[in-house]
Amino acid sequence: MSLVSETPAAPSAEALAHFEAEFAFQTDCWDVNNAITTDQKDFVLLDVRSHEAHAAGHVPTALSLPHGKIIAGKLADYPPETLFVVYCAGPHCNGAARAAIRLARLGRPVKVMPGGITGWLDEGFELARAPAHA
């Protein structure tokens, strides 16, 4: 028996609930790019890395708001129902999760783009270089 099958898979109903729920917490680079390029962007995209990292290259339309700077005052111009999508450097970085926690504590809807910059580049998408701050 392999380590893969040593622990049995969850029953189908539990697996379905689990995998459907994931979409409430995250989105992927392709879906974000599609929303941007088809003018269907109905969320605020936040690059939660440093302002310097954002200036060096970021996902187009992303605003720079480092995760440690996410406070109610920075979000005051956004209606309470505004969906925020956050990303950081990539799968080796927990900045997006930290940002999601801060936004959720402030009562804001949030999803994480888990691939971050690494995933964006892996998909073959271009980075923008002009700085923008939230």
Buried (B, 14 or more C-beta within 10 A) or exposed (E): EEEEEEEEEEEEEEEEEEEEEEEEEBBBBEBBBEBBEEEEBEBBBBBBBBBEBBBEBBBBBBBBBBBEBBEEEBBEEEEEEBBBBBBBBBEEBEBBBBBBBBBEEBEBBBBBBBBBBBBBBEEEBEBBEEEBEB
